[in-house]
Amino acid sequence: MPNLLAKTYWNAFTLWHARAERRLPYRPLSQILALQAQRVRTIIAHAYRNVPFYRDEMDRRGLKPRDFRTAADLAELPMLDGLQVAREPELFLAANLLHAPGLVLDSSGTSGRSKQIRYDARALFEALANGHRQRLVLSAFTGSVFGYREMHVVRPGSVAFQIRHFYESYSWTPPAVDLARQFLSPGDLPFAETVAAINEFRPDVIRGYGSYLGALFREAYQRKIRIHHPKVIVYAADAMADADRRLIEQEFGIPVSSTYQSVEALRIGFQCERLRGFHLSLDAVAVRVVDEQGRDAGPGGTGQIVISNLTNRATVLLNYKLGDVVTRSHAACDCGRTLPMIEAIRGRSDDLLRLADGRVMHSLVALEPLRAVPGIVQIQIVQQAPDRFVLRAVGDYSVNRTEASGALVRALESKVGNAGRVEVDWVETLPPGLNGKVKAVISELAGD
């Protein structure tokens, strides 16, 4: 257990790094990119010295650390994916930090593949300092950067839970600036008890999984049950249905914000007060968006996001294909922040349908006409065989299930063909996986 001296050190470290958070997102982009380039050179030199995978790959390609000057040069490294890291995590560990203070994060991810990512303490506290830029955004809704009440609706053992426990073990926060926090596990309590816990705590901010929070407030609305209105709702980990977000904002009058993060990079992007798109934290992570041929997508282009974590020195992940499909923004945000943006997170790149005629279809193609059916709040495709599908559907209070079922079947058949069998299963909420997140597509095919 860290002693008081160590806790004081990490407090001072965090405060020192947090001091620039108010101004950094507004600095000229050239200055932010210069900081990013400096961190690229630092992490590359560290990886070459301490991580055999990168040293071997760079030597094989005739590259030296001096060849990497900016984030664009990271494309010279092999592109990684989650399956490779899940299978051989030891390849990406820095030998000089194996016994240093830190934390091994366990996450199954939205794909269900178990991954272990080790973070050194420095990277974790840099992420804590970086989080201050989102607190500044939330202060527009809460009225304060410190001292408000925050409820976390996350499963025990989640990444957020692990990190919070680490911070509480390795640092201390003066009560005057700390938040009053309460944790609630999604789905462990009956609906009425969950609402009662929220009403009793009366949080200013509720954080949690997008799908769960959307379903929670939708049920409260449909059943006309009083639920406390926080000043803002913040979701992450999985998406909130557009219909649920509109209901929360329009019927409850609660603004809904989101952050973009992953176990591989704790701070990728955040929404500002405008609540649209995600500002990318380029000082901490290098980001590319690539098409199916691996070419960089231009403004407005859609493709897979490729990241390089520039702060974590324990598990080094550079030129890593995260698995999300995103769309780059056309223009800068009018909030004044210079950090580039992604317009939307479209889905997972590994949500694929394998059809009887040999086609492999991305779920986004099949989901688009399904989500357009009137009255549909959420939809999930379960593929049981190449020609057999179950559609799990969540409808709003006014949906005609008979008519909507027919429309859903026709919509899916328009994409996958009508030679197979499509069933519609109406549910109150979509069931989450073991990681607490809801997938848009579940494949039950052998080998998936």
Phi and psi in degrees as a GROMACS rama.xvg file:
@    title "Ramachandran Plot"
@    xaxis  label "Phi"
@    yaxis  label "Psi"
@TYPE xy
-61.4776  143.343  PRO-2
-85.8563  178.597  ASN-3
-62.1438  -35.7514  LEU-4
-63.6546  -43.7101  LEU-5
-64.5297  -41.0511  ALA-6
-64.1749  -39.4442  LYS-7
-64.4013  -39.1144  THR-8
-60.2845  -48.3358  TYR-9
-70.0303  -29.4848  TRP-10
-62.1645  -48.0582  ASN-11
-64.108  -39.7544  ALA-12
-59.1374  -47.0676  PHE-13
-65.712  -44.376  THR-14
-62.6969  -38.839  LEU-15
-62.0419  -43.8346  TRP-16
-76.5312  -27.5566  HIS-17
-77.2806  -16.0627  ALA-18
-61.2216  -27.4535  ARG-19
-92.9964  -3.40379  ALA-20
-66.4563  -29.033  GLU-21
-67.7546  -35.4879  ARG-22
-97.2535  -30.0781  ARG-23
-55.5498  -45.4767  LEU-24
-63.6104  -12.9728  PRO-25
-103.612  -4.35941  TYR-26
-67.3391  156.842  ARG-27
-52.7828  138.172  PRO-28
-56.8489  -34.0225  LEU-29
-59.6282  -36.894  SER-30
-69.994  -39.4274  GLN-31
-65.6929  -41.4488  ILE-32
-67.4056  -32.0199  LEU-33
-65.8888  -40.6154  ALA-34
-64.0128  -42.5815  LEU-35
-60.267  -45.1255  GLN-36
-62.325  -38.6619  ALA-37
-61.0742  -42.1276  GLN-38
-71.4469  -31.418  ARG-39
-59.5155  -48.7752  VAL-40
-63.776  -37.474  ARG-41
-67.2316  -46.3354  THR-42
-70.5295  -33.2184  ILE-43
-66.5854  -44.4324  ILE-44
-61.9464  -41.1633  ALA-45
-63.8479  -45.4588  HIS-46
-62.9649  -40.6876  ALA-47
-65.3881  -37.4054  TYR-48
-76.0582  -36.3981  ARG-49
-119.958  -12.2423  ASN-50
-118.427  105.586  VAL-51
-55.2894  -33.9562  PRO-52
-56.8086  -46.8761  PHE-53
-73.9313  -37.9598  TYR-54
-61.9812  -45.4222  ARG-55
-63.5585  -44.2822  ASP-56
-67.002  -41.0336  GLU-57
-67.7207  -40.8005  MET-58
-63.66  -40.9542  ASP-59
-63.7032  -31.1987  ARG-60
-95.6175  3.71521  ARG-61
70.9311  31.287  GLY-62
-108.998  147.524  LEU-63
-125.335  159.837  LYS-64
-52.7736  -33.5308  PRO-65
-65.5958  -15.1052  ARG-66
-78.7029  -9.76423  ASP-67
-105.965  105.682  PHE-68
-108.058  -34.5311  ARG-69
-135.317  175.228  THR-70
-61.8377  -29.8215  ALA-71
-60.475  -29.5252  ALA-72
-71.5554  -17.4017  ASP-73
-64.4718  -19.4284  LEU-74
-66.0217  -13.8963  ALA-75
-73.3165  -17.4037  GLU-76
-81.1243  158.624  LEU-77
-62.9657  144.341  PRO-78
-82.8575  126.983  MET-79
-97.8135  162.456  LEU-80
-139.245  172.307  ASP-81
-64.3891  -32.4035  GLY-82
-65.0074  -42.2973  LEU-83
-63.2956  -43.1639  GLN-84
-68.9365  -36.6368  VAL-85
-66.6378  -37.4973  ALA-86
-75.8675  -38.2624  ARG-87
-133.658  63.1915  GLU-88
-62.4362  -27.0991  PRO-89
-66.0948  -21.778  GLU-90
-64.5059  -22.31  LEU-91
-110.111  8.52907  PHE-92
-84.8069  138.669  LEU-93
-82.4194  123.301  ALA-94
-62.2574  -31.4628  ALA-95
-78.0222  -6.82568  ASN-96
-120.881  14.7203  LEU-97
-61.2993  -30.8023  LEU-98
-115.851  13.2735  HIS-99
-79.7735  157.191  ALA-100
-57.1094  138.005  PRO-101
175.433  -160.382  GLY-102
-151.351  133.883  LEU-103
-96.2656  115.546  VAL-104
-91.1076  128.78  LEU-105
-103.07  126.666  ASP-106
-149.088  134.796  SER-107
-86.9218  -13.9796  SER-108
66.8798  172.018  GLY-109
-70.4883  -20.9496  THR-110
-82.3817  -11.6682  SER-111
87.2668  -2.3641  GLY-112
-83.5115  127.725  ARG-113
-74.8505  131.792  SER-114
-131.818  144.201  LYS-115
-120.044  121.032  GLN-116
-120.515  122.04  ILE-117
-91.2232  132.662  ARG-118
-114.947  138.053  TYR-119
-81.6961  157.031  ASP-120
-59.2795  -37.6846  ALA-121
-59.3039  -45.5183  ARG-122
-64.2493  -38.0954  ALA-123
-65.6773  -41.2081  LEU-124
-77.4884  -25.9938  PHE-125
-65.2763  -38.628  GLU-126
-64.9269  -36.7273  ALA-127
-63.2292  -43.7373  LEU-128
-64.1434  -41.6129  ALA-129
-60.5485  -32.7478  ASN-130
-63.4655  -14.5636  GLY-131
-64.1934  -27.0464  HIS-132
-68.6976  -28.8633  ARG-133
-78.133  -33.3585  GLN-134
-59.8092  -36.5358  ARG-135
-64.8344  -36.0931  LEU-136
-65.7927  -47.7669  VAL-137
-64.0906  -25.4227  LEU-138
-62.6686  -21.6206  SER-139
-65.5314  -22.7851  ALA-140
-104.007  -36.698  PHE-141
-86.7177  -22.2403  THR-142
85.667  -0.797836  GLY-143
-155.546  149.567  SER-144
-83.4478  -26.8038  VAL-145
-126.906  162.33  PHE-146
81.1196  5.61289  GLY-147
-92.1354  176.331  TYR-148
-102.614  130.952  ARG-149
-132.285  125.164  GLU-150
-105.956  129.816  MET-151
-104.883  116.735  HIS-152
-101.935  85.6812  VAL-153
-139.344  155.638  VAL-154
-75.2636  144.691  ARG-155
-58.3237  135.617  PRO-156
91.0009  -4.38183  GLY-157
-66.2779  167.179  SER-158
-58.566  -43.956  VAL-159
-60.193  -38.8857  ALA-160
-66.8947  -44.2832  PHE-161
-61.5456  -44.6025  GLN-162
-67.977  -41.8044  ILE-163
-60.065  -41.5788  ARG-164
-63.2109  -38.7559  HIS-165
-62.913  -47.4592  PHE-166
-60.8923  -40.7604  TYR-167
-68.3971  -26.8296  GLU-168
-81.8564  -32.4451  SER-169
-105.856  -1.77451  TYR-170
-151.615  173.792  SER-171
-136.703  150.618  TRP-172
-122.89  126.745  THR-173
-56.5544  134.77  PRO-174
-53.9478  -29.1847  PRO-175
-67.4528  -25.751  ALA-176
-113.548  -2.45593  VAL-177
-79.4427  164.739  ASP-178
-98.3385  148.898  LEU-179
-84.9935  113.679  ALA-180
-114.195  147.481  ARG-181
-139.969  141.198  GLN-182
-110.021  139.587  PHE-183
-137.615  127.462  LEU-184
-84.0057  125.436  SER-185
-68.8923  125.083  PRO-186
91.2241  -10.7703  GLY-187
-75.3018  -30.1178  ASP-188
-104.498  150.666  LEU-189
-58.372  158.417  PRO-190
-53.1076  -47.9715  PHE-191
-61.3209  -38.4176  ALA-192
-71.8873  -34.5991  GLU-193
-62.72  -47.6349  THR-194
-62.5141  -40.1099  VAL-195
-62.5545  -38.9926  ALA-196
-65.7758  -39.3835  ALA-197
-66.9003  -43.4552  ILE-198
-64.8103  -34.5232  ASN-199
-72.9018  -41.4636  GLU-200
-77.8651  -31.3018  PHE-201
53.4005  60.3227  ARG-202
-71.23  149.203  PRO-203
-79.0209  -31.0651  ASP-204
-130.989  134.393  VAL-205
-115.771  126.384  ILE-206
-114.963  148.098  ARG-207
169.831  -167.537  GLY-208
-71.5883  135.374  TYR-209
-60.078  -44.4646  GLY-210
-65.3963  -39.3428  SER-211
-70.7258  -46.4921  TYR-212
-63.5954  -38.3227  LEU-213
-61.2675  -45.7303  GLY-214
-66.3786  -36.0413  ALA-215
-63.0859  -49.427  LEU-216
-73.4195  -30.0913  PHE-217
-64.071  -42.9342  ARG-218
-66.28  -40.5713  GLU-219
-60.9826  -39.0698  ALA-220
-67.856  -45.9497  TYR-221
-69.0412  -32.7313  GLN-222
-92.6918  1.92938  ARG-223
54.3169  44.8816  LYS-224
-101.836  131.766  ILE-225
-67.3589  127.681  ARG-226
-133.272  138.82  ILE-227
-57.5307  138.18  HIS-228
-97.0822  105.877  HIS-229
-70.0539  168.692  PRO-230
-75.9233  -23.1573  LYS-231
-161.561  148.132  VAL-232
-112.508  134.162  ILE-233
-122.356  123.376  VAL-234
-119.028  156.278  TYR-235
-154.801  -175.048  ALA-236
75.5535  -51.6657  ALA-237
-141.39  169.966  ASP-238
-79.2352  153.313  ALA-239
-99.1774  133.415  MET-240
-58.1458  138.32  ALA-241
-55.0617  -39.8532  ASP-242
-64.3401  -37.8127  ALA-243
-69.2519  -39.9106  ASP-244
-63.0022  -43.8343  ARG-245
-62.0381  -41.4017  ARG-246
-62.0817  -45.7716  LEU-247
-63.5823  -42.0426  ILE-248
-74.5276  -38.5724  GLU-249
-89.9208  -42.5902  GLN-250
-86.6129  -37.1508  GLU-251
-94.2408  -19.0594  PHE-252
71.6459  27.309  GLY-253
-106.203  122.617  ILE-254
-66.7825  145.21  PRO-255
-120.583  122.532  VAL-256
-117.648  167.983  SER-257
-146.427  157.894  SER-258
-124.886  158.202  THR-259
-118.203  115.533  TYR-260
-152.114  168.164  GLN-261
-156.687  167.949  SER-262
-66.4897  -24.8133  VAL-263
-80.4736  -22.6393  GLU-264
-152.762  111.368  ALA-265
-70.794  -27.3712  LEU-266
-130.888  94.5427  ARG-267
-96.8461  -49.8675  ILE-268
-156.035  164.643  GLY-269
-147.987  153.936  PHE-270
-90.2862  141.867  GLN-271
-90.2256  -167.938  CYS-272
-64.1058  -19.059  GLU-273
-74.1275  -18.4677  ARG-274
60.337  38.4289  LEU-275
-144.915  132.879  ARG-276
71.043  176.104  GLY-277
-129.069  124.356  PHE-278
-75.2965  131.04  HIS-279
-89.8693  129.387  LEU-280
-82.3365  76.2795  SER-281
-69.2864  -14.7082  LEU-282
-71.3682  -23.7594  ASP-283
-107.259  -22.9321  ALA-284
-144.975  136.406  VAL-285
-91.1898  138.488  ALA-286
-130.414  134.577  VAL-287
-128.156  153.563  ARG-288
-122.531  121.124  VAL-289
-122.585  148.133  VAL-290
-84.1386  -172.048  ASP-291
-64.5085  -22.753  GLU-292
-91.868  3.49999  GLN-293
82.1642  9.90673  GLY-294
-87.2713  145.744  ARG-295
-63.4791  130.472  ASP-296
-82.711  139.197  ALA-297
-81.8946  -179.027  GLY-298
-53.7262  132.245  PRO-299
84.9303  -8.20367  GLY-300
-80.0364  152.699  GLY-301
-113.955  138.569  THR-302
-175.751  -172.182  GLY-303
-81.4978  140.975  GLN-304
-87.4903  134.368  ILE-305
-120.481  125.733  VAL-306
-121.568  158.106  ILE-307
-133.486  118.817  SER-308
-77.6582  116.334  ASN-309
-94.2693  -1.83001  LEU-310
-115.178  -28.535  THR-311
-83.1448  118.488  ASN-312
-100.888  -4.02839  ARG-313
-85.1201  -60.8065  ALA-314
-103.595  112.504  THR-315
-94.9937  119.061  VAL-316
-124.739  110.195  LEU-317
-124.711  138.349  LEU-318
57.3976  52.9957  ASN-319
-105.434  123.627  TYR-320
-80.7042  108.004  LYS-321
-70.1999  -30.6349  LEU-322
107.618  -1.62573  GLY-323
-99.1948  144.564  ASP-324
-100.201  123.475  VAL-325
-131.235  164.537  VAL-326
-118.656  127.443  THR-327
-72.8239  147.435  ARG-328
-77.5422  149.268  SER-329
-75.1936  -36.2188  HIS-330
-140.207  167.138  ALA-331
-73.0779  157.151  ALA-332
-78.7723  146.022  CYS-333
-82.1746  8.49406  ASP-334
-75.7371  -14.394  CYS-335
100.797  -12.2658  GLY-336
-72.5913  139.791  ARG-337
-93.2548  -8.84383  THR-338
-60.7252  128.784  LEU-339
-59.3741  163.075  PRO-340
-128.153  152.725  MET-341
-105.551  137.215  ILE-342
-72.7179  -38.993  GLU-343
-161.243  152.433  ALA-344
-100.372  114.331  ILE-345
-86.8971  -24.9179  ARG-346
153.711  -168.782  GLY-347
-96.3077  140.347  ARG-348
-73.8123  -17.8116  SER-349
-99.0499  11.8352  ASP-350
-85.5509  88.7353  ASP-351
-121.292  148.007  LEU-352
-110.05  131.786  LEU-353
-108.881  113.397  ARG-354
-97.4638  162.307  LEU-355
-63.6126  -28.2307  ALA-356
-85.5167  8.93564  ASP-357
94.8325  -8.00131  GLY-358
-73.2796  148.016  ARG-359
-115.067  118.528  VAL-360
-116.599  131.611  MET-361
-69.9084  143.839  HIS-362
-59.797  -29.8667  SER-363
-60.2366  -34.5458  LEU-364
-66.0785  -43.4165  VAL-365
-76.6662  -31.3364  ALA-366
-76.8909  -28.311  LEU-367
-54.901  -52.6194  GLU-368
-70.0851  -25.4613  PRO-369
-67.9611  -42.6958  LEU-370
-70.1607  -17.0535  ARG-371
-83.9398  -7.93329  ALA-372
-68.8809  127.583  VAL-373
-56.772  137.879  PRO-374
87.531  -2.26707  GLY-375
-88.8695  123.919  ILE-376
-92.4685  -49.0844  VAL-377
-140.866  153.342  GLN-378
-144.936  141.147  ILE-379
-133.489  134.13  GLN-380
-99.4534  123.605  ILE-381
-109.462  114.646  VAL-382
-95.4583  113.106  GLN-383
-93.0743  -26.1892  GLN-384
-156.952  167.791  ALA-385
-56.3867  -24.8581  PRO-386
-123.225  22.8359  ASP-387
-138.528  126.132  ARG-388
-134.954  147.815  PHE-389
-119.404  130.116  VAL-390
-103.319  113.127  LEU-391
-87.8483  119.038  ARG-392
-120.719  137.943  ALA-393
-114.549  122.226  VAL-394
-109.908  160.009  GLY-395
-78.6663  178.203  ASP-396
-66.8524  -18.125  TYR-397
-102.308  1.36587  SER-398
-70.0298  139.247  VAL-399
-90.0891  104.995  ASN-400
-64.4815  -34.7977  ARG-401
-65.5011  -48.1189  THR-402
-67.2699  -41.2003  GLU-403
-67.0898  -34.1809  ALA-404
-62.1209  -44.986  SER-405
-62.8444  -40.4098  GLY-406
-66.8286  -38.0526  ALA-407
-65.603  -43.5575  LEU-408
-60.7905  -46.0947  VAL-409
-64.628  -36.587  ARG-410
-65.6497  -43.3652  ALA-411
-69.1361  -40.1636  LEU-412
-62.8011  -28.1692  GLU-413
-64.8385  -19.6696  SER-414
-105.044  -39.0675  LYS-415
-103.959  -6.13417  VAL-416
96.8056  159.213  GLY-417
-107.708  19.031  ASN-418
-86.1931  -10.41  ALA-419
-100.548  -158.387  GLY-420
-125.249  131.523  ARG-421
-127.379  124.728  VAL-422
-114.874  150.833  GLU-423
-115.504  126.13  VAL-424
-116.957  110.967  ASP-425
-82.9612  128.584  TRP-426
-131.82  159.863  VAL-427
-76.3793  -38.4698  GLU-428
-143.571  154.437  THR-429
-79.4503  134.323  LEU-430
-72.3526  132.383  PRO-431
-77.8956  160.21  PRO-432
-78.6157  -172.842  GLY-433
-63.7467  -23.4745  LEU-434
-85.9597  2.22489  ASN-435
85.4315  1.4157  GLY-436
-107.947  154.789  LYS-437
-101.896  127.362  VAL-438
-94.2141  147.301  LYS-439
-75.9429  -29.6841  ALA-440
-133.48  133.201  VAL-441
-119.632  122.905  ILE-442
-104.053  126.929  SER-443
-104.842  14.5355  GLU-444
-70.8822  143.27  LEU-445
-59.6191  133.861  ALA-446
94.854  -13.5362  GLY-447
